[in-house]
């Protein structure tokens, strides 16, 4: 006679893996956006620098320098936004990773992690501060020299 008792089967983990995959793709896009912001910052600042070479008066050059500085600060803030979003989705990834596979709801809501991820502190993160401080110092140096 054969034993027909149900065997213990592992729970289906494919839903959780799919959800983690979705979150990972979002994180990758956000990281790519951050890199693109840095590329655009360099390209636009270089274009403004070349444009300022055609300016004849010192006041015009200083104005271009202030525009460069303003754009640098705007790019820094935008890059901080993408970094914050990336960290929020990493927190969501960790929560989903630890969730019971039967309770996966495919939620992409990251609002519960807002307080745990720094806001303005992210401006001083290792991935942003050296890059943008260098650009700010170069802009200030350009304003002083012109």
Residue pairs with C-beta under 8 A, 6 or more apart in sequence:
11 100
11 101
11 102
12 101
13 101
15 101
15 104
15 106
16 96
16 97
16 99
16 101
16 104
18 106
19 96
19 104
19 106
20 93
20 96
20 97
22 106
22 108
23 89
23 92
23 93
23 96
23 108
24 93
26 89
26 108
27 86
27 89
27 90
27 93
30 82
30 85
30 86
30 89
31 82
31 86
33 82
34 79
34 82
34 83
34 86
34 127
37 75
37 78
37 79
37 82
38 75
38 79
38 131
40 75
41 71
41 72
41 75
41 79
41 135
44 71
45 68
45 71
45 72
45 135
45 139
48 64
48 67
48 68
48 71
49 64
49 68
49 142
51 64
52 60
52 61
52 64
52 65
52 142
52 146
55 61
55 64
58 146
61 142
61 146
62 143
62 146
64 146
65 139
65 142
65 143
65 146
66 143
68 139
68 142
69 136
69 139
69 140
69 143
72 132
72 135
72 136
72 139
73 136
75 132
76 123
76 128
76 132
76 136
77 123
79 128
79 132
80 122
80 123
80 125
80 128
83 122
83 125
83 127
83 128
84 117
84 118
84 119
84 122
85 110
87 117
87 118
87 122
88 110
88 113
88 114
88 117
89 110
91 110
91 113
91 116
91 117
92 108
92 109
92 110
92 113
96 104
122 128
123 129
123 132
